[in-house]
Amino acid sequence: MRVRRNKRFHAEVAASALSDIMFFLLLFFLIISTLANPNVIDLALPKADSNNTTDKAHASLSVTKNKEFYLDKEQLNFDDIEGALAARVAATGDKTVIVRLPKDLEVQDMVNILSIGVKLKLKFVIATTK
């Protein structure tokens, strides 16, 4: 009696190339996610010799050169900042606000913003670059 061998075609998927592609995609997304800045408002911040980092969960109040005011990417008028900050503090309970001011802003504009923090008894932290 003659023994027949099974010579059927078996489909295979080459997984070695797929694992390389997945590795490169993982590296790409990790690098991109670390470079992403949550504050997309481009400001030239003042320089300081020493910097301390804070938690990113705090509210961010940004002012542009054209005196446009943003509270966490939401554009506001100057008169609406106090109410928006009070609502934010009431909702989160966090009294720390990171203030991002351009380095060539007038001192009076900075004082006007900081006076709002004094009224609401908030802790303002001024963002700087090293």
Beta strands, then each sheet from edge to edge (+ up, - down):
strand 1: 59-63
strand 2: 69-71
strand 3: 74-76
strand 4: 96-100
strand 5: 123-126
sheet 1: 3+ 2- 1+ 4+ 5+
end
